[in-house]
Amino acid sequence: MPNWLKKQLMRAFNGKDRRQIRILNHCWFHYQQKLTDSTAGQ
């Protein structure tokens, strides 16, 4: 997981910002899917 995403997730969890947590969670799953798709094609 990228450092910038970890920092933003920690900030969102500490601030109990549910909307931001959902957005970042969606970004993480999109990022993971993109990585698995790119490695599967090799």
N, C-alpha and C positions, 0 to 999 in steps of 0.2 A: 504494500500500500504506500503510495507516495506521501512524503512528509507533509506537504501542504494540506492534503486531505486529512491526515491524522490530526493536525493542529486545528483545522476547522471543525472536525467532529468533536474533539475535546471541548472546544469553545461552545459548541451547540449543546452538548450534554451538560456541561457545567451551568449554562444559562437556561437549561430546560426548554430550549427552543425546538419544539416538535416539528414545526414546518421546515426548519433548516436541516434537522436530522433526516427527515424524509427525502429532501432534495439531495443531500450528500449521499444517502444510502442509494438512491437511484443512480447517481453519478458513479458510485463504486461498482454497482452491478453492471452498468453499461461499459465501464472501463475493463472489468474482468472479461466480459463477453467479447469485447473487441480484441483483447489479448489472446483468448483461447481460439477465436476465429483465425487470427493471423498465424498462430503457431500450428494450427491444424492444417493450414494450407501449404505448409512447407514440406 
